[in-house]
Amino acid sequence: MAAPDYLLIAGTAAAGLAPQVARELGVTPTPCRIERFPDGEISVEIGQSVRRREVVIIQPTSPPVNDHLMELVLLADACRRAAASHITAIIPYFGYARSDRRQGRRAPVSARAAATMLEAAGIGHVVTFDVHAPQVEGFFSIPTDDIETMSVMDSALGPLLGAESVIVAPDLGAVRRARDTSRRLRRTMALCLKRRHDGTEVEVTGVVGDVEGRSCIIVDDMISTGATVVESVRALRAAGAREVRAVVATHAVFAPGAADRLAGAGVRDVVVTDTVEPSGTEWPATPGHHVVSVAPLIARVIRRLETGESLREPG
C-alpha cells in the first residue's frame, strides 16, 4: 500500500485520541516537540520536513482552552513557515463556539476572533465535530466542515433504551440532534424549554411532549457545568417522567463540579465521546460512564480528504 500523501501532527490535547487515529490509518504521527516555559509561553518544533506536503493537525481546543488554541495556532504557523502545501485542522472540540454573538454592546464575538486567528496562522481547511453553534462556519472564509457524531454512539445507547424511551432535547439548540437521534432509534421526542441567566445558572420552565411514566434520554452536544442536565432532570420529573435513564453528549468538557452535579441529579448513565481528553479528576469513574471513541470517524474523514470524497456521505 502506498504511503499517504499527508503528514499527521497531534497537539497535546489529542495525546490519547491521535494515536488511535494513526492506528486506524496505519500511519506514524509526525514527531514534534511541544514545551511550555515557566511563564506559560508555548514552544513548538516540527521534527521532520513538511515542505510541499499536506499536513493534518489534530487538536481539540478543550480546557485549558486558551493554551490549546494557542498551541494549534503555533503548530499551524510552524508548518506554514516550513512551506507546507496545505494545512487542515481537525478540531474535535471547538472552544469558544458558544460565543457566536455579542452579549452586550461592548462585547466580542469570541468564536469569530478564534476563527480569524486560525486562518491567519495558515490553516486552509477546518473540520469540527458537533460544533455548538453551526453558524460558526460563517466566521471562516476557508472551507469548513462540521461532522455529526451522534450516530457513532447509537451502539452504546442501544442497551439503555426501552420500548417507552423518549429522546429529550434539553434546549432549542439541541433539537436537531435529538430529532435525528429519535428518528434513527425510532423513539418519540420531547423538548425542555430553557432560559439561561448566566454562564452557570439556567432554568427550565417547562417540557413540550409526553414524558409521563416514561424513561428519558437527554441528548446534547456537550456537558460542561452540568447545570442544564440538572435542570432538565428536575423539569422532566416534575412533568411525570419515571426516570432519566441516560445523558448522551459528544463533548465531555466536565468543568469542576459537573460530575458531582450529575451524580446528585440521579443520572444513571452518561454516554460521551473522547473528543475531549479525560482529566482523570472530573470524569465520573462509574460503571454507568460510557466513552465511545471518535477515532474511526476521524480516520474516515482524513481518508476522504485525501481522496477528495464527500465528508458528509454515509459509509
Beta strands, then each sheet from edge to edge (+ up, - down):
strand 1: 6-10
strand 2: 32-36
strand 3: 42-46
strand 4: 54-58
strand 5: 86-91
strand 6: 125-129
strand 7: 144-147
strand 8: 166-169
strand 9: 188-196
strand 10: 202-208
strand 11: 215-223
strand 12: 243-252
strand 13: 269-273
strand 14: 289-292
sheet 1: 1+ 4+ 5+ 6+ 7+
sheet 2: 2+ 3-
sheet 3: 10+ 9- 8- 11- 12- 13- 14-
end
